[in-house]
């Protein structure tokens, strides 16, 4: 870089703008380094990457948080306070359909490699979900958009931001002059106050412009339910820690809720028997959700019948159990009279709720129509739950119309020809818009369409202009969480490509000149920060990631009797449809891995097994056993789904626990412009989903095509025979020990009596472990199978993605997996989840059979793999009873684009073809803490070492530590009476112990052995 | 010159007043030498030989191509998956090692037991052993993930003082199979030295003279040579005898010492040895029956030989059947649920077809040998021994694959299906085996002439004058 030293004042400091944008700099680079020009334009070269890395290190160095000192330093001059090779964490946040996730991102020499939850944020306390965990892979996705594109007719032209600015200066200059006539914005939902401020500014600058918000996955029913009940929309959050009885009606509180992580944490904490606590969970839903998997009682019920069920509960509570309604609800009794005959469990649930007034929750899911929410608000108020276990806060965007309505308005305006410029900020409405709106046709009618997006997706391809969007980890932005807390999104790295954020684009369009994101965010934040010592407060905000005291005040809105009665009457009058062979119910559900389809190009998420079906790389039409049998459908058959004349061919997935005559389809697969990973996986179910049937609909007809479709699951790889099915179920009871709370109270040591062991003698002398003895406990009473640990492990340990074909062959590489077993009658099956990773046996069967000693024990009891020594006989995997060893059948790390290689954790070896690998208890984390402790001349503290799976677990189900330290949490839990070793009879002395799950069935309903009442 | 017969002579009925006629057709020493050497010395191989070796060599080439593909791409080209870490490669390995068992058994144990009938078949059986062990040896080498470091399995002194893990049965395998291959080769070669000398002496071309001369080690047939030779042969027989039992016992340890249900059982060593002898004899018969027909060896490998081998097959087949029954009994009696399920799953699970193929071929088909008509008819013998070979391959498949596919955690159960690469590699190994067999019958004496002569009637009561044992290179000394 000799030429860089030519002018003395620029010896080391060069502006990033130069590196990034200016054509003359590019020319210089290409002249200076001809190789640079030879690099294909669709790949970020290593050199370019190092330049950017240098930049972010420089910025990281300034104040301990990323600071917009837009300078670059070569590595030769190391910024003060930055030690190369020492990872640093930065607080930031991400947003998913307006729901924020507080994050701390680990940056390694300026390269973000791992996402964790922000331990300072009350909604996370260090935990994340799998979407957040997979964020870094998205950042380094080689398919991300790299430059602007302009489309004329059928041809596309590569453009730069300068070109767009020239275009915008003219076009938006004219629009500003005309007050925005013909201009419309179609935007993602966002909780960003800065964006809200820009929206206000849009109203000023473009008073004639339309502003429409669209999200395919919404909580709009919840809003209008609240609006009916209270007169205005409020958000409903829960304090599950206070609740003794939780009744979920189609509500997946542990995954599909803005405060899901806290819900899961509080719920499990409230059933930690060691603390003398236990609660009870009832779930009424059609297909299994995470929450349903945790239920003490689960009642598979068609989505359309769930409102009726709640009505029956309300009737039972008010008429038979004497629950007083708060205030005057004339006509309510009459409306409830139509509730119809209630199933046997309703009275039992009603009594349970009555016994726990003020400490119960009735939660209704976002899929249910507004009146069901209304009724739940009424019942929660009547039960005294409101303000205690059910709390409301104001919504910042409470006056916006429903997304479906907004899309309708937009379509109308376009139809009238009153839109000639459409600015689409993020999202992918052409793919995920309602099926009854011809989105592509709509876009074609508009002369000027501009789409800002991370990827050139389906919508980008329908627009005249595509503009590259900065990734969350490259962006300055801000967000509010579900309770109004303010956080700043700060970049971890300069944009790898030419991405800009939505607020930066808005600023450009509004003001005619580009503005830096951090300036925009700072001006919003300044309004909230104290005037005195604002700078320190700002830095503190960046450091902690959350502005203390910014949360909204809880409100107790007054009930609007008229709205409620009207709603309930309407609901009661609209009888649930009669479902049957020719009239099934189709239920649209977000894809547990791909969300609404936006993560389709993320290999980690594509390959993440569905929490219940264990399906990877696809979605499928999920049917119950009885339904499938009645329809003559077999698992894997290709079906024709027909709803109201819209048809789709889709593979069948026969799944236990599914309500009869219902069919769950997940949204988000079947992308055509997702990228090299996401194109063509699964089936595009958006084509069946209209504005009126965003949630569920009856009228589904299922036909068979006679063909079948290969589905790759990570469990139950094949249709199982009767012998295997029986054994699987029987054995699951010995692997996942369960008891009821009653059993536990009578005999806390019930696990010991459940587990009969023959006298165990070791074949040879056992080793003793002095110093550390690492071990782990996994509390099956807490684990809900949310999958966050699986992706966290993948990110931490550089686990490769192998693809659908290899998963189908049983070669998935995940080091930790969630074993899921169904128990009982298929259509009313209970489910048991169990995370399984290497248990680090002290008498490890793998070690004894390895001919070359590639897997050995460390002095601290870790079962270690020496990858370099491994010959690949696979004998260890054969002899491992837990089947946690994974073999590199091919070079799964081959052909990884340069930019994607940046996601690798430099602390963890990339495994070669032909070697075995498995969970290491995150040995790199153990060692780094040990080194730190040694440098500081102290012992390793308990809880200081967290494995990746443990760190991300929202329910603290996983605890890691030193078993030799008697005061450690892990030692305490290992000694817990619920603790047991899986397959202890083999005498292999695993270091991981499981804590038995406790179910707490209602004694009234527990009479039949399977926990279900006799109907 | 004896009479060449294409008709079978029934020498299976034993007249107690006479020594058993093991070589029929009134053979003389000269006729034996002429006949056996004639096969090798015939100028220009018959067309059928060329066609056969063309086919088998092509198959062998396919195997090597598959191996090259495997090494360049990864073990993933096979059908292996997570629960089933060992598939056809290991099945083939055990299968071929088992085939190799007949040779040593015939050479060593029958020699020590003075079973004279062995002389007609021991050379062929020993050659087969070598070839089978060669085929077997390929698989453990290529089945590992990183073929290029497979030498780490050998205890080679190195600067890092890294040794293999002596607790691992795979290491024991290296020693057991290595020893077995070495001793078998030595035994075969030592036994062949006098015959090679015969060929050398009869050779007409320079090349043959040099080649056979080199391998004949300067054999002159002197008394001292014979003395040393017989001592060495006896010693080697003594050395090889425990190997017959040890090799397959050690191979069975690969399974028996692992804790996979269906593998972890103490019956494996004897059961594997019985199975190996069973399959080895079957393979010898499968090869010899066509060979004796093609090369007119009915006077040397008589119906009596075939019948005796059939009886051994019947005996070992019944042992194998007994072992199957015992496994089931112990699985039930042992009360270990995982073990019980492993066996129920074998018989009734997704691999039931393989299990019942195995039982039909291994237990039911040899039972036909209770009938003398069947065990003295070369055609029925050929068919049944082929079935036994199929059955024994399936036995190894059932043991290896069904046990692994469903072990302790039902979450990780899987189903193994071979890929085309698996299949072609296995088929190719037959190509290699038969290529070697064809080369053997073309260039080496397939019947141990010197030994056969010792069991001919001329050696005994007809010629009262005692003759020294030895080879007369085509002429009877007068």
Interface residues (C-beta under 8 A of the other chain):
Chain A: X715 X716 X717 X718 X721 X723 X724 X727 X728 X731 X732 X735 X806 X809 X810 X811 X812 X817 X819 X820 X821 X834 X836 X845 X847 X848 X849 X850 X851 X852 X853 X869 X870 X871 X872 X873 X874 X875 X877 X878 X879 X881 X882 X883 X886 X887 X888 X889 X890 X891 X912 X913 X914 X915 X916 X983 X986
Chain B: X73 X74 X75 X76 X79 X80 X81 X82 X83 X84 X85 X86 X143 X144 X145 X146 X149 X150 X152 X153 X162 X163 X164 X165 X167 X168 X169 X170 X171 X174 X254 X257 X258 X259 X260 X337 X341 X344 X345 X348 X349 X350 X404 X406 X407 X408 X409 X410 X411 X412 X413 X414 X415
